[in-house]
Amino acid sequence: MSTFETPVRPDVQVPRGDILAALRAPPPSAVRAATPPHRPTKAQELEIEQERQAQALRELDALRLVFRGAHHRRGAFDEEEAQPEEEAGWADLSVEPTWRLRERMKTVSVALVLCLNIGTDPPDAVAASPRARRECWLEPFAGPSRQKALETIGAALQAQYERWQSRARYRQLLDPTADELRRLCAALRRSARSDRVLVHLNGHGVPRPTANGEVWVFNKNYTQYIPLSVYELRAVVQAPAVFVLDCSGAGILLPHFRAAMPRPNDDDEKPQTPLKDDCIVLAPCAADETLPSDPRLPADLFTACLTTPISVALRDFVRRHPDSARGRLDEETVEAGVPGRLGDRKTPLGELNWIFTAVTDTIAWNVLPARLFQRLFREDLLLASLFRNFLLAERVFRRHGRTPATIPALPPTADHPLWAAWDLAAEGCLARLASAQNASPVKQPSETPEKAPEPSPKETEDQPRVHHRSLRVLARVPPAPPEPTEPSPFFEEQLTAFEVWLRFGAGAVAKPEQLPVVLQVLLSQAHRVRALVLLRRFLELGPRAVDVALCVGIFPYVLKLLQSPAPELRRPLVAIWAAILAFDGSCRSDLARDGAREAFVAHLTYLSREDDSGENTEQKRLACFILATVCRGEPSARDACLTKRLDAVLLDLLRNDEGTLTTSHLRRWLLLCSGALVDGAAPEATQDARGPLKEEVIRLALADADPCCRACALDTVGSMLCVDEDVTECASILKTACRDGSAFVRREAALLIHALSKKGHQTALKALTEEGQGESKGDDCYESIFRILQLLCKDPFAPTAETARSVLDAITQDTPMTREGARQWASKRFGLSLRSTSVAAAFSQSSTSLEELLEMDPLSSDGEMRLYRRHRNRYCLREASASRRRAKEALAAREQEKRGAPSTQVLRFAQTKTFENVGAEMTSVMRFHPFESVLAVVDERSGVSLWDSNDGAAVARWNNGDLRTTSIEWVNAHASSLLLAGDVDGVVRVWGGLGLEQGPYEERSVRVVSAFRAIDVVSFQKSAGLVCSWSAREAHLYCAGDANSLVSWDLERECSVRAMATDTDACATVVTTLPLQPHRVTLGFADGQLKVFDLRDRATRPCQSYAHEHSSWIVHADAHKHSPSELCSGCVAGDLKFWDARIAGVSNRTLDVQNSAMTALSAHAEAPLLASGSHNQFVKFMLRDGDQLNIVRYHDGVFGQRIGPVASLAFHPTKLVAAAGSTDAVVGIYAAS
């Protein structure tokens, strides 16, 4: 059944609804009265173009919400109760895209400021010997002169930075004065414009910063230290900027960087605002701390961590684990023993750098808020590298008792568990290298500059010895290709951990910590396919998962991979891109370059030649969605796809489709893609696409097995309409669609009429209202279309009727159709439709989505509910078997008693509970739920109520409509129960949201999920309204009553399968099917006739009549499950007749059960029990052979009153329990004892 959500706001003219409505929704000014053709002015052309773009955006949003609802939530008749945001999980459709950066920032200018003053220690320096002296891994006293050494260190620092950002403009400032620093910063800001400027300040040769926020530089003669205020420096550098402060006590400057200061060009009267959002600072230690002075460490350890992290990490690891390299690699030679290059991931050194990047990225992803992570780790390449390396700096410095700090502040990460994974990878790499070396390690180029020989103490204290070294040390000579080594298992292990999370931890709201590692694995050809498959599985969890993955940064990777010719990547990439476009439709603009759109067309063309396996069918559906999203409202994309003959591919797939419900998902998107391909295009440009493709679409609109496919076909027909096109064909389509059993299809029929009015037919349709509201004018197609619209305005399903009235107002009164809330309605409505709109599909629905995964987990709410239902159903069936066994034993004892043998077992029915249906005057119909202790009761005013049959408490109440309800049936009782109710007007309504398993609930949770007109009511002398019978095995609903025919409805297809004439002047009062012969339907009539209809017989008259032996109204007719060949019927006269159900003839036997009028009769489906009721105020329980068990005349109790005239009886389907309703609104529950 199609499922709509009733409107929440009564003031909204058009309720929330399906996606196709949103696709056809006009802009507010799109519906206007027809005007004579004339050349539009420029202003009008601009307005038309703006409306077209707005329409395209609405359609795109609606289209992606279609797929979001379909792709992430599956199952028949899923209940969509409102959930709190924290409980919505990964499939929460309310998630909005937050992954795109507001502005792409990059660091284009870098100032390397070195205040070393080699040979002279600052006055506040600790005079320790030995102490750390190396700068940029170079000895400052190893050069021919101090100035040369300073230049060498500056060049080395620049080389270290260039590894992370080679395109930036670097300027060195060695032992600067205040004016030189100001001029340099001002020049870099002018050249950088609005981009980021980085200032690296090394203050090892000057005093520590002051509490007033001052750093120290030199005077011109290098005889004095000159203070420079941080505020002055910030004012010159301006924002955005990054400051790296490598000096002792750097933390004392952080408050001054956070403090407010005027923005450039601001008026003095304006309040000062802090620049903390635009100023980023990295500091190695707190205000009262000094830099580590261990002689084994470099003096600029903080700079080394930020620019040469692998060197520091390996040295730190060897220092902490000296036995890890089996004693063959010490702290100074460890890095030189790791061969390879940093940029080559196939070498050990490059692999270590790759692992380090993955580890630090993952740590940051898990501890930082999403916005802060995006700003620091995804906005700027150089900034991301600095902050990754800062995590290592924090780990190293905290071991030395220092506290690194940043602006913005980061949470502690030094003790994160993932550092153990890095230690394991480093240890494995060093162990493999140590085992491969026999003697001393062969030095290979590494990430640190080559070091000069260590100076002697005398050279250090007196004058430095000149070593003729030049900057050629920094020039990297390409090394010989390294010997192949065994790759690290790090990434494979992390992928396995992510796979385990997908299998067992996806039910949790917490994000997976391995996701950034998966991003890094996409760079590896060895693991790329597995990573894409796991990523696809993660994105299928829902929109929240897609947003998380995009925030991590997968987008540029999957976009680049579309250019890969590898066929094994295409399938996971298509699924990933479908999830991305379903979540954020703006990504389709990124597909316009590098032939990405044509890649999807080529993939769909390739799949059209493959077999229709499950995976291929899913791939076709995903590709169709992507192409529909790309083509919708984009002329360039549409033309590109038409050039690649996408229309021929779609036609071929539609023709070769099996047309079954199994492949219905594919047909829906084939149709939607066809509509997007031709919508808005000129007829001459799509002439080839509108020919045979349109014929196939019309065929599906009239005869497809799936209701959503019929609705999609109607939408595609509307997209294919041309201006002033002949409406004869549309009138024929609408005539069939307006009688469809799906409210979704009927609503699309109303929107197709609206599409006709926009294509030049509004004047003709409007003229009908001006000439007497569509008086008959012969066979005019316009008059037929107008009458169909009027019929849809009276549709039994309120959202469809409101849509039709909006279309009518748009045509007759030139008012725009209101689409408020269409987006939310679209996602919910069509999301359900894409999953399944059938009742029968619930019995065999399969899915690989998150819902199924949660149902497999008994600790989740869905899994708990599924487990409860499974045990509930099994318990009820066992209890029913036990009840039948007890009844059989009691009947056997009764037979012994008849033969004179004594027996203590007596089967009788006693009252166990009574309740009064307050507000009702009588009970007309009752039905027990087969698995829950719930009884559905209908009164004479169409009030429906649910009662707990154990304690007699009311569970829920609602009204089925304004007319009398004459029939009810439980549908989907084994799972999420629905209640079907039919009234005297021939309308069937399906009620959902009952939540029977959740205990008491409020009335607002119950809602109409679908409604349709089951029979065309005619007038009879005696009226029975609508009577129906539900066959769960066939998923068919058989309807009769005040009609001239028996109508069989296939609720799986939501259409009328067959209508067979009854050939009688009396209304049908009973509809029943045989337990083992569901194809044979028996009807009882008001004049006492019994007729059987064989649905297999396709002859003109498949009806056979039993002998007319009843003289009055047939009250009930049914067959016993264990005696399926015997049909029992009873009439108001009080007689029961038993017939051979296999042959329509005379009755086999007759029982006169009561002399008074029989107003109610019920037969148990499992046990051979009958119950009859009379207006003489008694209920008789008996066996099918006529033996009376007992008669109930009074309610139980000391002052038990007489029961009222019996109006309705019902047996429980499995238990030995019955309910009796009377004209005094009191219902009694009776159980066998």
C-alpha positions, 0 to 999 in steps of 0.5 A: 500500500502506498503510504502518505503522512497526513499534514501536521499544519492545517494552514498548509494548502497542499500537504506534505507529499511525494517527490514527483509532486515536487518534481512537477511543482511550478514556481510561484509565478509559473501558473498564469492566464494564457496571453497572446504570443509576443516577444518577451522583453529583456526583463521578462526573459530574465524573470523566466530564466530565474524561474527556470533556475529556481525550478531546477533547484527545487527539482534537484533537491526533491530528486536527491531526497527521493534517493535519500529516502529510498537508499537509506531506509528500506522495508514495507510499511515502515513506521516513520515516527518522529525520533529525537536527533540523537536517536535518529542514527546514521539514516537521519534525513534531517542532516544538512550538508556541512562539509563544504568549506566556506572559503578555500584558504591557502598559505602563499607567503612564509616569513622565516625569522631566525634570531640566533645570534650565533656565538652569543647567548642571551642573558636569560639563557641557562648556561649548561654544558653540554646542551642542545645546539643544533639548528635544523639538524646542523651544528651552528659552529660547523661553517666557515663563519657565523654568518655563513652558518646562519645562512646555511641554517636559514636555507635548511629551514626553508628546505624543510618547509618546502617539503610541505608547501613548495609553491609558497613564497619564502623570505628569510630574515636572519637576525633582523631588526624591528624595522626589517621585520615590519617591512618584510611582514608588510610586503608579504601581506601585500603580496598575499592579499587575502590569503594566509601568511605564516611567520616562523619566529626562532628566538633562541638567540634573544631573551624570552618574551615578556609578560607585556606581549613583546618579542625581542629583535636586534638593533642595527649594530647587534649591540642591543635587544629591541622589544617588538610588541605582538600587537604591532606585529599582528597589525602589520601581518594582519589576518589571516595569519599563522605564527610559529613561536619557537622560543622558551616561555612562548606560552606567555604570548598566547593571551596577547594573540587572543586579545581584541585589537582593531580590525584594519580600516575600522572606525575608532568608534566601533568596538574592538573585536578579537582576531582569534578566528583569523590568527593561528598560533603554535607554541612549544611550551607554557609561560614558565617553561623553557625549551628542552636542553638535552644535548641529544636533541636539537635546539629547535626541537619544536621546529624539527617536530613541525618540519621533519616529523619522521626524523623526530619520531624515529629518534624518539622511538629508538630512545624509548625502545633501544632494543627495537632495532636489535642494537644495529641502529642507534638514535643518530643513524636510525633515520639514515638506515631507513631507505627511500624518499618521503614522497614515494609511498612504495619505499620504507621511508615514504610508507612511514610518512604515509602511516604517520599522516594517517595516524595523526589525521585519525587522532585529530578526527577523533578528538576535534569538533568537525568544524575545527578539524575542517578548518585546521586539517582540510582548509590549507595544505601547509596548515594541515601539515603543521598541525599533524606534526604538532600532535607529534610535538605535543607527544614528544614535549610532554615527555620532557615535561613541557606543555605545547599550546595552540590557538585555537586550543586543542584537547590533549592527544599525547596519550591517544591509543592510536599512537600505539599503532604508530609505535608498532608500525615504526618498530616493524619497519626498524626490525625489518631493516635491522634484520636486512643489514649485516654490518653498519647501516648504509646511509640513504638520503633522508628527510633531514639535511646531512650533518657536518662533523661534530666540532671539538670542544676547543673549536666550540670555545675558541674559534670554529674550524672551517669545514668547506661545506656548501648548500649542495648538502641540501640538494637531494641527489636521487637515490638508487631504486631501493630494494623491494621490502615487505609492506607494513600491515598497518593499513590492512589491519586498519581496514579490517578494524573498519570492516569489523565496525561496519559489521558490529558497531554501525548501530552506534551513533559514534563515528568510526575512528578508522575513517581517515585511515580509509581516506589515506588507503585510497592512495594505495593501489593495493588496497584501493578496491577494498577501501572503496567497497568498505567506504560504500558500505559506510555511506549506505548507512545514511545521510549522516554517514555521508556527511561524516565521510565528506567532512573527513575529505573523501570528495577530491579523492573519489572525484579524481578516481572517476578518471581511472580506467580500472574497471574494478573501481567503477562499481564502488565509485558509482555507489559512492557517488550516488550516496554523495549526490543524494545527500548534497546535490550541489556536487553535480557541478563538480562532475561537469569537468574531466568527462565525469558525466560521460563516465556514468553514461558509459558505465550504464551502457556497459551494464545494459549489455550485461546479465540482470544479476542483483548487483548489475540491477543495483548498479543500473539503478544507481547510475540512473539516479546519478544521471537523473540528478546531473541532467535535471535542469542542466541543458549542458549535461542533458545535451552531453548525455543525448550526444552519448545516446543515453535515450537509446540506452534507457529505452533498451533497458526498459524494453528488456526489463522483466516488469516484475516487482523485483526489478521495480526499483530499477524501472522507477529510476529509468523512468525518472532519468528519462524524464530528466533527460527530456524535461525542458528541452526543445522538441526538435533536440529530443525528437528521437528520445520522445518517439519510441521512448514515450510509447514505452513510458505510456505502456508502463504508466497504464500497466506496470505491476509496481504503483511507484513505477506507474507514478514515475511514468506519469511524471515522465509523461508530463516531462515529455509533453510539448506545447499545444500537444494533442491531449487525446492520449493524455485523456486516455491515460488519465481515465485509467490513472484516476481509478488506480488503487494507489493514492500516489498514482492518483496524485500524479494524475492530478499533477499531469493535468497541471502539466497539461495546463502549463503546456498551452491547454489552460485556456481550454480547461478554464473555459469549461468552468465558465460554461457551467462547471464542465457540462457535458459537451459530447466526447470532448477530451477537455471535458473528460479531463476536467471531469477526471480532475473533479473526481480527484478533488473528491478522492478518499485520500486527503492529500490527493484531494487537496492536490487536485483542488490546488490544481483546479484553483491554479487552472480556474483562478490563475492562483499558484500552487502552494508547495510549502513543506514539499521538500520534507513531504517528498523525502518521506513519501517517496522514500517509502515508495521506493522501498516498497508500497506493498503489503505482501512484500513485507513477508519477503522483504530483504535489505542490506541497509542499516535497518536490517543490520540493526534488526540483527542486533538484539541490543538495538531498538529495531533488533529488540522489536524484531526479536519480540515479534518473532517470539510473540508469533511463535508463542501464539502459534504454540498456544493455539496448538495447545488450545486445539489439543485441549479442545480435541481432548474435551471433545473426545471426553464428550464423545465418551460421555455420550457413550455412557463413560464418565468424564470430568472434562467439560468444554464450555465458554465463560466470561472473562472480561467486559468493557463498555465502549463509551460514546457508542450505542452498539457494536457493529464489527469486531476483529481479534488481532492474531498475535496481540491481545488486542480487539478492534471494535467498530461502533455504529458511528464509524468510531474505531477503538482498540481494546486490550482483551486481557484487562479491558482497557482502551488502547486507542480511539479514532474515527474512520470517516463520516459514513458507517464502517461495515468491515475491518481486517487486520493486515501485516499482523505478523510485523507492523500491523495495519488496520483496514476499514471499509465504509458504506461508500465503498472506500477502503482506508488503511490505518497505520501508526498503531504501535501495538507492541509499544503499549499505550499511546496517544491518538495522534500516532494513528494515521491514514497510510492509504485509501482508495475506492474499492467498489462502485456503490449502487442502490439496493433495497437492502444495504450492506455497505462494503464487505471484504475479505483479506487473503494474506497468502495472495495479498489480495483483498476481495470486495463486494457489498452494495455493488454489481460485481466482486472486485479483487484488489492486488494490494501488492500492485495496488490495482484492481485485478479483476471485477466479476459481475454478481448477476443478482438484484441483492447486495452481497452480505458476506465475502469469504475464501476457502482456507486451501483454495484461495482462488475460490471466493464465496459470496452470500447475499441479502436474499439468501443466495450463495455464489462461488467465483473461481478466479482462475476461470477467465470465462465470461461467467466464472460464477456458480450458484449453490441451491437457493435454500436460505430464505433470508439475509446471509449472516456468515459463511466460512470453512473450517481449516481442518475441513476445507471442503465443507462450507458452513453458512447461516442466515437470519432465519436461524438455520445453518447449512453445510455445503460441499465447497468443491461443487456448487449444489445442494446442502449436505445437512441443515441445523436449526440452531435457534428459533429467534432471528440470528443476528450474528454468527462466527466460526472458529478458524482452527477448532470446530466451534461455532457461536451464534447470537440473537436479538433475544439477548443470548449467545450460543456456543456449539460444535459444528455437528450441532452439539450445544456447549453452553448458552450465555444470557447474563454477564458474570457477577453477583448482580450479573445483568442480562446481556443486550441484543447481540449485534456482532460476534468474533472468534480469535483466529488461534485461541479459544476466545470469543467476543460478543458485542451488543446494542448497549455498547457493552462487549464481553470476552469469553474463553473456553474452560 
